[in-house]
Amino acid sequence: MKNIGFDIPDCKKIRVIVDTDAACEADDPFAIVHALLSPKLIVKGVIAEHFNVPHSMEDSLAEILAIKQAMSTDFPSFMGQTGPLASDSFVSEGVDLIINEALSDSPYPLFVLCQGAITNVAMAIKTDHAIIGKMIVIWIGTHGEAPCPAPFREFNAGNDIEAANLVLKSGIDLWLVPSQVYTTITIGIAEIKRRISPLGAIGRHLFENLMAYNFSDGAGWTQGESWSLGDSPATAIAVNPGCGHYKMIKAPTVADDTSSVEDPDAPDIRLYTDVDSRYILEDLIAKLELFCEEC
């Protein structure tokens, strides 16, 4: 999207669609910016995902537009489903984007980076099963390999359990980043203040957006002066699938309390068991620094 001073061979590039509940808390914008600044990723669009409260998809879209303004750049942005599958049967423009890109004849492989509920991908599968086998979905969600009792209600799967199980059972090529992994992307607010906030309008936006959320009623789960940039592995794994270890497992079923339940007949999926948090954070910060230099 924006020049950061280097490129990579065209044969190594991939198409990506970012699917994000960008307004639900402060980590999504970091992952979106990371994707936009990665030369390997041809960003075909950023889709607003709901987070199961009224107008949350629209709020996510507003945050995506705020990122556009802060970066002084343009990229395609789309409305997604307005709520969980059970409450929204209309096929959104974001779902159309997923289907059209999956079925296109582009030579670049397609990855969908899911940073929230997985409703938009689920609706795309319901609408056109032909997309199965045509893309890779990287999803930040669930408690991972079954059996696993829920240590807490997993936010992304819990916001649309029907959609989660539809995708998990669909046979789509799914790379799953579970709660035990995405919660390890820890950074101090002091580091964000010192290293990211000085980096132009987008650095200020990332910091100020995080600080506003940290003082909100929704931030009771945080530790106070640190943050888990839990959505960033979706971008980092697309850039470098080897930035963590993974294994193949049977896809779990997500129970009502978001526990992972065994299903021996489920399809195989890729499960990440760890990721290199410092690689992820340093790659993001270095690209922001390069972007700021080129502005």
N, C-alpha and C positions, 0 to 999 in steps of 0.2 A: 504493500500500500504506500509506504513512504520510504525514501532512500535512507539507508543507514550506513552507506559507504562500502558495501560489498554485496556480491551476488553469489549464487551457486550454479552448478551445471543444470541446464534445463531438464535433463533426464532424471534428476533427483527430486524434482518438484512434485507436489501433490495438491489436489484441490481439497479445500476444507469448507465446511459449513459449521459455524459456531452457533450452538443452541443454548441459550443462557437465560436464567432467571435473574437478570442483571441488577434488579433493584431490591432483591430480598436481603442481601447483606453485602459486605464490602469486598469480598474476594473475587467475584466475577469480573469486575472491570480490569483487574490486573491480568487475568487470563485472556480477556478479549484483546487488550493492548499487546500482550506478548504474541498472540497470533498475528495481529496486524503488522507487527514489526519483524516477523520471521521470514526471510527470503524464500525458504523452502515452501511456504504455505501460500497457495493461490486462494485467497479468501473469496469465495463465491457469494457469501452472504452471512449476515448475523441475524438470527431469528430470536425474537422475544419469546421466552417461555414463562408460563404462569407459575405462581407458587401457592396456589389453592386458597387465595383470598380474593375478594372482589377487586377487579381492575388491576390485578397484579401483572397480567401480561402487558397492559398498557403502561404501567409503571416501569416495567423492564424495558419496553421500547423507548420510553423517555430517557432512561439512563444510557441506552445505546446511542441515542442522538446527542446526549451530553458529551459522550466520549468523542463523537465525530467533531463536535465544536471545539473541544479542548485540544484535539490533535490537528485542527485546521486541515482536515482531509475528508475524503468521501469514500464510502464503501456501501454496498447494497445492504439495506436493513429491511426486515420483514416482520409483520405481525404473525404470531403463532396462534395456537388454540387458546381460547379464553379461560379454560379451566380443564379439569380432568375429563377423561374420555366419557364418563357417565353423564357429564353435564353439557358437553359441547360436541355435536355431531357435524357441524359445519366444517368443511375442509378449508383451512386457512391458506393464505398466500405462502407462508413459510413451509407448510406441508407440500404444496405444489412445487416449491423450489427443491425440496429434498427429492421428490419423485423425478422431476425433470433432469436434475443433475445426475441422479443414479442411472437413468436410462439414456443419457446422452452418449455420444460416441467419442467423447474426449479421450485423448491418450493418457491423461493424468489420472491416477487413482483417486477415488473419492473417500474422504474421511468425514464423519459427522462427529463433532466434539460436543458432548452433552454435559452441561454444567448445571443440572437441576432436575426437576421431574422430566421424565422421558416421554411425555405425552405427544409431542410433535412427531417423533420418530414412530411411535406406536400408531398414530393416525395415518402416517404415510404407509406403513405396512398393511394396515387394514384396508386402505384405499387401493393399493396396487402391490400385490405379493411379488410382482416381477422384480421389485427392487432388491429382494433377498439374493445375496450373491454378487451384488453390484456395488457394494460399499462396505466400509468398516466403520463401526460405531464404537467410539471411546466414551465410556460413561463413568462419571463420578457418582457412585451410588451403591446402595445396599451394604449389608454387613458381610458380604463375601461368601466364602465357601460354607456349605451346610455340613453338619448342623451347627448353627451359631445362634444362641439366644441373643436377643437384642439388649445390648448394654444401655442403649438409649434409643429413642425413636429416630431412625435414620431419615433425615429430612427429605432427600431427593426421591427416594423410593416411596416414602410415606405420603408424599403429595399427590401421587396417583398410583396406587398399588396395582390396579387393573392394568394400567399401561406398562408398569414395570414387568409384570408377569407375562404380558403379551410379547414384549420384546425378548425377554429371557427365554421363552419357549419357541420363538419364531424360527430359529435356525439362522438368523442373520449373523454375520461375522462380528462378534461382540468382544471388545477388550474392556474388562471391568476393573475399575479402581475403587476398592471398597473403603469403608470408614477407617479401618485399621491402618490404611496407607495414606489416604488423603489428609488425615488429621496431622500428619508428621511434617507438613510444609510450614514450619514455624519461623516467623520473623518477628523481631521486636519492633514496636512502634517507634522507638528511638532510631533504629536503622532506617525505617521508612522515612522518618522526618529528615534524617541527615543525608541519605543517599538518593531518595526518590523525589521528595517534595521540591528540591531546587531545580528539577529537570523540566522547566517550561510549564506551560499551562496544564499539560496532561499530568505531570508529576504533582502539581498542586492539587489538581482534581482528585487524583487517587488518594492522596493523603487526607484532604479535607473531607472527602466522602467517607473514608474510614473513620475519621474522628467523629463525624456527625453520627454515624451508626454506633460507635462505641459509647456515646452518651444517650442512646435511645433506649426505650423500654425493651426492645428486642434483643439487646446485647447481654442479657443476664448470664448467658453460657460462656462468655469470654473471660479470660484471666485478668483483664485490666490493661496491661501494657505490652501484650504480645498478640499476634494474630496467626491463624492458620489460613494460608492462601490455598485452601483445599481444592479449588477448581483448576489451579495452574498445571497439575499433572496432565490434564487433557491436552493442553497445548504442547507441553514438553514431550509427551510420548509421541504425538504426531510428528514433531520435529526430529526426535531421536527415540525410536522404540526401545533401544537398548539402554535407556537411562534408568532402568530398574530391572528387577528379576520378575519372572512370571512363570506360570505353569498352566496346563490345561486341566479344567475341572468340568463336572456336570453342572449346568446352570442351576442355581438354587431357585426355589419358590419363595417369594416374599410373603410372609404371613401378615395378618392384620396389624400386629405390633412391630412389624419390620424385621422380625427374626428371619434367619435363613433356614429353610426346611429342605431336606433332601428330596430329590426326585431322580431315581435311577434311570428313568426314561428320557430325561431332559437332554438337549443337545450339548455338545462340548463348547465351552467358551474359554477365552484367555483371561486369567486372573492375575493381576499384578500383586505381588507379595511385598514389594518395597519399591521405592524410587529414590533417586539421589537428590535430596532436597536442596543441597547447596548448588549443584549444577543448575537446577530449575531456577532458583532465585538469582544466582549470578548471571545466568543467560538473560533473564528478564531485565535486570538492572543494567547490564552492559548494553543491551539493545536500546534501552531508554536513553542512556548516555550518548550513544552514537546518533540516535534520532535527534537529540537536543543539539548536538554539534552541527548536524546538517540543516537545522531549521534556519 
